[in-house]
């Protein structure tokens, strides 16, 4: 099996590239893809650039062009759930697009005809993450992640997203990746480490903690790949 490992920014994939046994760089569709090996498993690593359009393009490319059969996403997010602090990990059980709005036609926020408000992540990969968390002795929250093409640093918007989608964290790529993987029937897993609280201080905290939080997420994700490698995929 070939596994896609994806982030949105260089900071989110650099810790992963350092762990690979070897890799080569391929340029395609105005992006760079790193094809390599990790403990005998074929992997393709990429950062999409920020936002839903770029992440959907990258996820589709990883699956359709590079032939990846599973997608793991590692990155950072803003906290909505008050239980989450900077550096904490959250695994998405399902994801929604908080900035998708055709409510004027009687649909709920996040919904389009022939679509759904939420896309559920792969349950087997979520179960695997529980094992990894137990082995590492770390606490990982499972919850809803909301995605939109906005960096949220506003309490009012944060409360709207919390109340409307029952979201625990917020970011800018996960739901679009989920839509692609769901449509193409590829199991996916979205992991985020908290970099800010999506409030007035979010911009300052993000700049300070993005690298350290991204590394926490990447290290955990690669422990999951360790487990997948042990299954002789």
Backbone as CSV, one residue per row, in Angstrom:
resi,resn,N_x,N_y,N_z,CA_x,CA_y,CA_z,C_x,C_y,C_z
1,UNK,0.838,-1.202,0.000,0.000,0.000,0.000,0.868,1.244,0.000
2,UNK,0.459,2.223,-0.774,1.155,3.511,-0.807,0.343,4.516,0.008
3,UNK,1.019,5.175,0.954,0.355,6.085,1.887,0.699,7.535,1.558
4,UNK,-0.317,8.381,1.449,-0.118,9.816,1.318,-0.028,10.425,2.714
5,UNK,0.984,11.256,2.920,1.120,12.003,4.170,1.133,13.479,3.800
6,UNK,0.187,14.207,4.350,-0.079,15.554,3.847,-0.139,16.577,4.972
7,UNK,0.316,17.775,4.681,0.146,18.927,5.552,-0.226,20.117,4.678
8,UNK,-0.372,21.271,5.293,-0.710,22.462,4.518,0.483,23.380,4.318
9,UNK,1.443,23.320,5.262,2.570,24.251,5.252,3.879,23.490,5.358
10,UNK,4.996,24.079,4.936,6.296,23.407,5.081,6.567,22.967,6.518
11,UNK,6.173,23.807,7.491,6.415,23.469,8.892,5.732,22.172,9.307
12,UNK,4.659,21.811,8.594,3.890,20.632,8.967,4.447,19.346,8.369
13,UNK,5.238,19.448,7.292,5.795,18.234,6.690,7.297,18.081,6.896
14,UNK,8.009,19.140,7.230,9.456,19.031,7.419,9.839,17.998,8.477
15,UNK,9.124,17.925,9.641,9.487,16.885,10.613,9.265,15.477,10.077
16,UNK,8.339,15.319,9.145,8.056,14.008,8.547,9.152,13.634,7.563
17,UNK,9.559,14.571,6.733,10.613,14.291,5.758,11.906,13.854,6.441
18,UNK,12.181,14.405,7.604,13.404,14.047,8.332,13.394,12.590,8.783
19,UNK,12.214,12.001,8.887,12.105,10.626,9.369,12.147,9.584,8.251
20,UNK,11.994,10.015,7.005,11.966,9.063,5.902,13.344,8.440,5.675
21,UNK,13.343,7.187,5.227,14.603,6.507,4.923,15.272,7.155,3.718
22,UNK,14.480,7.509,2.726,14.976,8.186,1.527,13.775,8.752,0.781
23,UNK,14.020,9.738,-0.082,12.934,10.255,-0.908,13.499,11.027,-2.099
24,UNK,12.674,11.140,-3.117,13.002,11.972,-4.264,11.908,13.017,-4.418
25,UNK,12.249,14.139,-4.996,11.296,15.234,-5.167,10.771,15.257,-6.600
26,UNK,9.444,15.290,-6.705,8.797,15.363,-8.012,7.960,16.637,-8.065
27,UNK,8.125,17.419,-9.116,7.315,18.620,-9.292,6.151,18.309,-10.230
28,UNK,4.948,18.652,-9.772,3.748,18.374,-10.561,2.661,19.359,-10.158
29,UNK,1.947,19.893,-11.131,0.806,20.788,-10.890,1.164,21.933,-9.931
30,UNK,2.308,22.552,-10.189,2.768,23.708,-9.411,2.983,23.388,-7.939
31,UNK,3.393,22.144,-7.654,3.686,21.768,-6.268,4.808,20.745,-6.276
32,UNK,5.338,20.453,-5.071,6.394,19.467,-4.910,5.870,18.285,-4.107
33,UNK,6.174,17.093,-4.585,5.774,15.855,-3.926,7.029,15.044,-3.620
34,UNK,7.089,14.516,-2.418,8.271,13.798,-1.965,7.940,12.309,-1.887
35,UNK,8.439,11.544,-2.860,8.175,10.111,-2.938,9.292,9.367,-2.227
36,UNK,8.923,8.569,-1.228,9.966,7.928,-0.461,9.550,6.632,0.183
37,UNK,10.419,6.175,1.070,10.217,4.947,1.827,10.331,5.252,3.316
38,UNK,9.493,4.575,4.091,9.594,4.657,5.543,9.347,3.261,6.104
39,UNK,10.424,2.650,6.590,10.349,1.299,7.164,9.675,0.315,6.218
40,UNK,10.032,0.437,4.949,9.520,-0.480,3.948,8.203,-0.083,3.321
41,UNK,7.582,0.975,3.810,6.292,1.425,3.281,6.515,2.541,2.262
42,UNK,5.833,2.447,1.131,5.881,3.517,0.133,5.032,4.691,0.603
43,UNK,5.621,5.878,0.626,4.895,7.074,1.045,5.125,8.195,0.037
44,UNK,4.132,9.073,-0.049,4.288,10.314,-0.807,3.873,11.446,0.121
45,UNK,4.795,12.364,0.374,4.573,13.465,1.310,4.411,14.759,0.520
46,UNK,3.477,15.597,0.962,3.288,16.885,0.283,2.668,17.888,1.238
47,UNK,3.025,19.167,1.054,2.253,20.222,1.695,1.512,20.968,0.594
48,UNK,0.252,21.245,0.862,-0.644,21.722,-0.190,-0.585,23.220,-0.437
49,UNK,-0.149,23.958,0.537,-0.377,25.390,0.703,-1.717,25.543,1.412
50,UNK,-1.961,26.726,1.946,-3.092,26.931,2.849,-4.408,27.053,2.086
51,UNK,-5.460,26.477,2.657,-6.800,26.687,2.139,-7.418,25.466,1.488
52,UNK,-8.742,25.543,1.295,-9.504,24.396,0.828,-9.216,24.034,-0.630
53,UNK,-9.038,25.010,-1.493,-8.803,24.720,-2.907,-7.473,23.995,-3.083
54,UNK,-6.410,24.528,-2.501,-5.101,23.901,-2.639,-5.066,22.519,-1.994
55,UNK,-5.717,22.367,-0.858,-5.695,21.064,-0.193,-6.490,20.023,-0.968
56,UNK,-7.603,20.442,-1.586,-8.369,19.516,-2.415,-7.561,19.104,-3.647
57,UNK,-6.879,20.064,-4.261,-6.034,19.766,-5.411,-4.935,18.777,-5.036
58,UNK,-4.288,19.016,-3.913,-3.172,18.156,-3.496,-3.650,16.766,-3.127
59,UNK,-4.748,16.681,-2.395,-5.284,15.369,-2.024,-5.663,14.569,-3.270
60,UNK,-6.304,15.219,-4.225,-6.691,14.546,-5.462,-5.465,14.067,-6.225
61,UNK,-4.447,14.910,-6.290,-3.209,14.547,-6.991,-2.530,13.354,-6.336
62,UNK,-2.470,13.352,-5.006,-1.840,12.243,-4.290,-2.542,10.920,-4.591
63,UNK,-3.844,10.973,-4.719,-4.617,9.749,-4.961,-4.611,9.369,-6.442
64,UNK,-4.954,10.307,-7.308,-5.162,9.997,-8.717,-3.855,9.931,-9.517
65,UNK,-2.904,10.800,-9.214,-1.659,10.833,-9.983,-0.595,9.912,-9.393
66,UNK,-0.468,9.928,-8.062,0.583,9.135,-7.416,0.089,7.772,-6.935
67,UNK,-1.199,7.528,-6.998,-1.728,6.210,-6.663,-1.767,5.880,-5.191
68,UNK,-1.874,6.884,-4.332,-1.932,6.618,-2.887,-3.293,6.020,-2.528
69,UNK,-3.253,5.054,-1.608,-4.456,4.309,-1.239,-4.948,4.627,0.167
70,UNK,-4.266,5.512,0.846,-4.639,5.962,2.191,-4.029,7.339,2.384
71,UNK,-4.750,8.225,3.074,-4.229,9.576,3.285,-4.249,9.937,4.763
72,UNK,-3.095,10.355,5.252,-2.941,10.807,6.634,-2.557,12.282,6.606
73,UNK,-3.284,13.096,7.350,-3.022,14.542,7.371,-2.511,14.945,8.749
74,UNK,-1.414,15.681,8.765,-0.832,16.180,10.015,-0.713,17.695,9.944
75,UNK,-1.110,18.377,11.021,-0.993,19.829,11.012,-1.431,20.460,12.313
76,UNK,-1.705,21.754,12.254,-2.083,22.519,13.438,-3.501,23.056,13.270
77,UNK,-4.094,23.458,14.388,-5.469,23.971,14.378,-5.669,24.924,15.540
78,UNK,-6.745,25.691,15.439,-7.168,26.539,16.543,-8.163,25.790,17.418
79,UNK,-8.086,26.007,18.709,-8.963,25.310,19.648,-10.294,26.034,19.776
80,UNK,-11.367,25.258,19.790,-12.688,25.762,20.148,-13.114,25.145,21.475
81,UNK,-12.911,23.843,21.604,-13.189,23.147,22.862,-12.249,23.672,23.947
82,UNK,-12.815,24.080,25.054,-12.015,24.669,26.136,-11.074,23.666,26.797
83,UNK,-11.292,22.385,26.540,-10.397,21.370,27.093,-9.053,21.330,26.369
84,UNK,-8.994,21.942,25.193,-7.787,21.900,24.378,-6.879,23.091,24.675
85,UNK,-5.600,22.788,24.881,-4.583,23.810,25.089,-3.530,23.692,24.001
86,UNK,-2.677,24.696,23.890,-1.627,24.692,22.880,-0.757,23.447,23.049
87,UNK,-0.547,22.741,21.931,0.234,21.504,21.943,-0.589,20.244,22.079
88,UNK,-1.854,20.367,22.476,-2.727,19.193,22.590,-3.081,18.665,21.210
89,UNK,-3.428,17.375,21.171,-3.766,16.712,19.919,-5.258,16.447,19.815
90,UNK,-5.787,16.591,18.608,-7.174,16.235,18.342,-7.244,15.423,17.045
91,UNK,-8.005,14.339,17.108,-8.277,13.494,15.957,-9.697,13.791,15.483
92,UNK,-9.854,14.026,14.192,-11.182,14.323,13.648,-12.006,13.043,13.516
93,UNK,-13.176,13.039,14.138,-14.134,11.959,13.898,-14.962,12.288,12.657
94,UNK,-15.255,13.574,12.482,-15.916,14.041,11.268,-15.568,15.514,11.070
95,UNK,-15.779,15.977,9.842,-15.361,17.329,9.485,-16.460,18.027,8.698
96,UNK,-16.480,19.367,8.821,-17.481,20.171,8.130,-16.834,21.438,7.585
97,UNK,-17.516,22.079,6.623,-17.061,23.343,6.058,-17.884,24.480,6.672
98,UNK,-17.273,25.223,7.576,-18.036,26.236,8.313,-18.352,27.468,7.475
99,UNK,-17.644,27.658,6.361,-17.874,28.850,5.540,-18.722,28.557,4.306
100,UNK,-19.309,27.368,4.243,-20.181,27.017,3.129,-21.610,27.402,3.518
101,UNK,-22.194,28.347,2.789,-23.462,28.937,3.240,-24.429,29.144,2.079
102,UNK,-25.394,28.238,1.949,-26.524,28.468,1.049,-27.830,28.339,1.856
103,UNK,-27.756,28.883,3.062,-28.917,28.813,3.957,-30.116,29.579,3.403
104,UNK,-29.890,30.524,2.497,-30.997,31.280,1.915,-31.977,30.369,1.172
105,UNK,-31.476,29.181,0.772,-32.327,28.219,0.063,-32.886,27.153,0.990
106,UNK,-32.760,27.382,2.287,-33.343,26.464,3.248,-32.455,25.315,3.681
107,UNK,-31.191,25.348,3.268,-30.262,24.288,3.665,-29.495,24.702,4.925
108,UNK,-29.040,23.747,5.718,-28.225,24.096,6.887,-26.835,24.563,6.451
109,UNK,-26.164,25.285,7.347,-24.785,25.688,7.083,-23.932,24.450,6.812
110,UNK,-23.021,24.571,5.844,-22.106,23.487,5.533,-22.631,22.458,4.568
111,UNK,-23.864,22.629,4.090,-24.500,21.625,3.233,-24.638,22.132,1.808
112,UNK,-24.409,21.221,0.856,-24.780,21.477,-0.541,-25.610,20.297,-1.026
113,UNK,-26.533,20.513,-1.960,-27.327,19.407,-2.484,-26.439,18.266,-2.976
114,UNK,-26.856,17.043,-2.661,-26.129,15.811,-2.966,-24.860,15.675,-2.134
115,UNK,-24.707,16.534,-1.143,-23.579,16.436,-0.226,-24.079,16.199,1.182
116,UNK,-23.275,16.551,2.151,-23.660,16.407,3.553,-22.924,17.454,4.375
117,UNK,-23.434,17.742,5.542,-22.785,18.726,6.413,-21.457,18.186,6.916
118,UNK,-21.417,16.896,7.253,-20.214,16.285,7.817,-19.716,15.143,6.944
119,UNK,-18.402,14.955,6.940,-17.778,13.772,6.347,-17.045,13.050,7.463
120,UNK,-17.312,11.768,7.617,-16.710,10.989,8.699,-15.356,10.427,8.290
121,UNK,-14.410,10.484,9.226,-13.079,9.927,9.000,-13.106,8.407,9.172
122,UNK,-12.029,7.764,8.725,-11.958,6.307,8.762,-11.889,5.792,10.202
123,UNK,-12.815,4.927,10.548,-12.908,4.435,11.930,-11.731,3.546,12.305
124,UNK,-11.217,2.767,11.359,-10.083,1.894,11.663,-8.831,2.701,11.998
125,UNK,-8.621,3.785,11.279,-7.466,4.636,11.570,-7.638,5.376,12.892
126,UNK,-8.871,5.734,13.216,-9.126,6.353,14.522,-8.822,5.358,15.639
127,UNK,-9.222,4.103,15.450,-8.917,3.064,16.448,-7.416,2.869,16.574
128,UNK,-6.709,2.902,15.460,-5.250,2.780,15.501,-4.636,3.933,16.291
129,UNK,-5.184,5.129,16.131,-4.655,6.286,16.861,-4.844,6.120,18.367
130,UNK,-5.913,5.447,18.763,-6.131,5.195,20.194,-5.038,4.294,20.755
131,UNK,-4.661,3.288,19.974,-3.586,2.389,20.401,-2.272,3.142,20.534
132,UNK,-1.975,3.982,19.535,-0.735,4.757,19.560,-0.719,5.700,20.761
133,UNK,-1.847,6.358,21.015,-1.934,7.269,22.160,-1.687,6.520,23.468
134,UNK,-2.264,5.338,23.580,-2.081,4.532,24.790,-0.626,4.112,24.942
135,UNK,-0.010,3.669,23.846,1.394,3.251,23.887,2.313,4.408,24.269
136,UNK,1.976,5.608,23.793,2.808,6.785,24.076,2.478,7.426,25.418
137,UNK,1.337,7.046,25.974,0.921,7.642,27.235,0.494,9.088,27.097
138,UNK,-0.121,9.405,25.947,-0.585,10.779,25.736,-2.092,10.788,25.573
139,UNK,-2.692,11.914,25.906,-4.135,12.066,25.765,-4.440,12.730,24.435
140,UNK,-5.347,12.127,23.683,-5.756,12.676,22.398,-7.274,12.812,22.396
141,UNK,-7.752,14.005,22.130,-9.192,14.241,22.065,-9.720,13.841,20.696
142,UNK,-10.863,13.210,20.656,-11.566,12.949,19.406,-12.711,13.944,19.305
143,UNK,-12.915,14.505,18.119,-13.990,15.475,18.000,-14.204,15.964,16.592
144,UNK,-15.071,16.938,16.479,-15.437,17.519,15.186,-14.484,18.662,14.845
145,UNK,-13.986,18.650,13.629,-13.133,19.735,13.150,-13.868,20.485,12.051
146,UNK,-13.881,21.795,12.159,-14.524,22.657,11.162,-13.455,23.333,10.312
147,UNK,-13.719,23.413,9.018,-12.760,23.930,8.050,-13.350,25.124,7.306
148,UNK,-12.518,26.119,7.057,-12.960,27.251,6.247,-11.776,28.045,5.738
149,UNK,-11.994,28.825,4.706,-10.935,29.650,4.125,-10.791,30.965,4.879
150,UNK,-10.669,30.839,6.187,-10.494,32.006,7.055,-9.633,31.598,8.246
151,UNK,-8.667,32.437,8.598,-7.959,32.240,9.860,-8.790,32.925,10.939
152,UNK,-9.352,32.156,11.833,-10.284,32.688,12.820,-9.527,33.260,14.028
153,UNK,-9.738,34.537,14.261,-9.157,35.218,15.419,-10.203,36.164,15.989
154,UNK,-11.411,35.656,16.135,-12.546,36.479,16.513,-13.505,35.648,17.360
155,UNK,-13.809,36.119,18.563,-14.647,35.352,19.491,-16.053,35.117,18.943
156,UNK,-16.604,36.100,18.235,-17.957,35.954,17.717,-18.030,34.853,16.659
157,UNK,-17.073,34.851,15.726,-17.039,33.807,14.702,-16.780,32.444,15.333
158,UNK,-15.897,32.444,16.302,-15.573,31.202,17.007,-16.821,30.609,17.663
159,UNK,-17.610,31.433,18.314,-18.831,30.962,18.976,-19.863,30.482,17.960
160,UNK,-19.935,31.172,16.821,-20.859,30.746,15.769,-20.501,29.340,15.285
161,UNK,-19.241,29.112,15.037,-18.792,27.807,14.547,-18.996,26.731,15.615
162,UNK,-18.720,27.083,16.841,-18.923,26.143,17.940,-20.388,25.745,18.062
163,UNK,-21.266,26.710,18.030,-22.695,26.442,18.224,-23.347,25.791,17.006
164,UNK,-22.895,26.171,15.817,-23.516,25.673,14.587,-23.073,24.256,14.244
165,UNK,-21.788,23.977,14.429,-21.232,22.689,13.999,-20.805,21.786,15.158
166,UNK,-20.977,22.294,16.404,-20.518,21.537,17.581,-19.040,21.189,17.445
167,UNK,-18.288,22.103,16.855,-16.886,21.838,16.534,-15.997,21.973,17.771
168,UNK,-14.929,21.179,17.760,-13.929,21.212,18.831,-12.671,21.961,18.417
169,UNK,-12.419,22.027,17.112,-11.241,22.726,16.605,-11.544,23.255,15.214
170,UNK,-10.712,24.167,14.782,-10.946,24.841,13.505,-9.632,24.964,12.747
171,UNK,-9.711,24.762,11.427,-8.526,24.883,10.575,-8.972,25.196,9.159
172,UNK,-8.058,25.014,8.164,-8.354,25.534,6.830,-8.234,24.509,5.702
173,UNK,-8.101,23.212,6.040,-7.924,22.224,4.976,-8.667,20.900,5.169
174,UNK,-8.909,20.499,6.389,-9.343,19.132,6.669,-10.593,18.679,5.956
175,UNK,-11.644,19.495,5.962,-12.909,19.065,5.375,-12.816,18.901,3.871
176,UNK,-12.027,19.730,3.206,-11.881,19.588,1.759,-11.123,18.314,1.416
177,UNK,-10.128,17.975,2.216,-9.430,16.704,2.046,-10.397,15.550,2.280
178,UNK,-11.239,15.694,3.288,-12.220,14.657,3.612,-13.197,14.436,2.457
179,UNK,-13.657,15.524,1.843,-14.584,15.414,0.713,-13.944,14.639,-0.441
180,UNK,-12.688,14.955,-0.740,-11.977,14.264,-1.822,-11.827,12.780,-1.509
181,UNK,-11.349,12.468,-0.319,-11.116,11.070,0.041,-12.419,10.279,0.085
182,UNK,-13.478,10.903,0.584,-14.769,10.234,0.633,-15.280,9.941,-0.772
183,UNK,-15.137,10.906,-1.667,-15.617,10.726,-3.042,-14.836,9.646,-3.778
184,UNK,-13.533,9.557,-3.491,-12.677,8.597,-4.187,-12.498,7.299,-3.406
185,UNK,-13.240,7.177,-2.295,-13.248,5.953,-1.488,-11.848,5.583,-0.982
186,UNK,-11.147,6.577,-0.468,-9.817,6.378,0.111,-9.894,6.659,1.607
187,UNK,-9.497,5.712,2.459,-9.531,5.961,3.903,-8.603,7.111,4.281
188,UNK,-9.089,7.957,5.201,-8.284,9.118,5.581,-8.348,9.356,7.090
189,UNK,-7.348,10.093,7.551,-7.197,10.382,8.975,-6.664,11.799,9.102
190,UNK,-7.314,12.610,9.916,-6.909,14.008,10.106,-6.493,14.214,11.564
191,UNK,-5.243,14.588,11.768,-4.694,14.839,13.098,-4.223,16.286,13.177
192,UNK,-4.573,16.952,14.260,-4.150,18.344,14.456,-3.605,18.540,15.863
193,UNK,-2.591,19.379,15.952,-2.083,19.830,17.241,-2.443,21.306,17.384
194,UNK,-2.855,21.697,18.578,-3.364,23.050,18.786,-2.230,24.079,18.806
195,UNK,-2.405,25.126,17.984,-1.411,26.201,17.910,-1.922,27.512,18.490
196,UNK,-3.261,27.627,18.652,-3.849,28.877,19.139,-5.275,28.606,19.586
197,UNK,-5.921,29.611,20.127,-7.281,29.446,20.641,-8.329,30.165,19.789
198,UNK,-7.974,30.506,18.554,-8.908,31.156,17.624,-9.555,32.401,18.220
199,UNK,-8.775,33.138,19.013,-9.283,34.348,19.654,-8.443,35.551,19.237
200,UNK,-8.541,36.641,19.995,-7.827,37.860,19.634,-6.310,37.670,19.581
201,UNK,-5.796,36.715,20.354,-4.356,36.480,20.394,-3.913,35.389,19.422
202,UNK,-4.829,34.903,18.599,-4.537,33.744,17.757,-3.345,33.976,16.838
203,UNK,-3.283,35.152,16.216,-2.194,35.430,15.293,-0.836,35.374,15.965
204,UNK,-0.754,35.955,17.165,0.519,35.953,17.900,0.892,34.540,18.330
205,UNK,-0.077,33.817,18.875,0.189,32.457,19.345,0.556,31.528,18.191
206,UNK,-0.137,31.689,17.068,0.153,30.847,15.904,1.609,31.020,15.476
207,UNK,2.045,32.250,15.358,3.426,32.511,14.936,4.420,31.890,15.906
208,UNK,4.090,31.918,17.182,5.017,31.413,18.199,5.034,29.896,18.275
209,UNK,3.879,29.267,18.098,3.764,27.840,18.385,3.563,26.949,17.165
210,UNK,3.489,27.508,15.953,3.194,26.681,14.792,4.223,25.558,14.606
211,UNK,5.503,25.862,14.751,6.525,24.840,14.516,6.496,23.754,15.581
212,UNK,6.403,24.146,16.843,6.406,23.148,17.913,5.141,22.299,17.870
213,UNK,4.011,22.910,17.605,2.763,22.149,17.532,2.757,21.223,16.313
214,UNK,3.284,21.702,15.191,3.352,20.867,13.992,4.220,19.647,14.232
215,UNK,5.296,19.805,14.979,6.184,18.672,15.272,5.489,17.646,16.154
216,UNK,4.703,18.109,17.121,3.954,17.185,17.985,3.013,16.332,17.147
217,UNK,2.299,16.969,16.231,1.374,16.257,15.358,2.125,15.285,14.456
218,UNK,3.222,15.739,13.857,3.990,14.900,12.938,4.579,13.684,13.644
219,UNK,5.104,13.876,14.838,5.692,12.758,15.582,4.645,11.692,15.883
220,UNK,3.448,12.124,16.277,2.379,11.168,16.569,1.963,10.445,15.294
221,UNK,1.831,11.185,14.210,1.403,10.579,12.948,2.391,9.512,12.492
222,UNK,3.679,9.777,12.648,4.671,8.799,12.206,4.678,7.563,13.094
223,UNK,4.255,7.696,14.336,4.067,6.508,15.179,2.939,5.653,14.622
224,UNK,1.941,6.290,14.054,0.872,5.539,13.402,1.400,4.818,12.167
225,UNK,2.276,5.485,11.411,2.866,4.830,10.247,3.733,3.655,10.689
226,UNK,4.407,3.791,11.843,5.135,2.654,12.410,4.221,1.448,12.558
227,UNK,3.034,1.688,13.118,2.080,0.605,13.321,1.615,0.034,11.980
228,UNK,1.356,0.902,11.024,0.925,0.435,9.701,2.044,-0.357,9.013
229,UNK,3.280,0.078,9.196,4.419,-0.653,8.616,4.507,-2.048,9.229
230,UNK,4.202,-2.127,10.527,4.244,-3.420,11.217,3.185,-4.384,10.736
231,UNK,2.173,-3.854,10.071,1.113,-4.715,9.526,1.465,-5.230,8.136
232,UNK,2.706,-4.880,7.683,3.200,-5.342,6.377,2.264,-4.971,5.237
233,UNK,1.930,-3.686,5.178,1.022,-3.227,4.123,1.641,-3.431,2.728
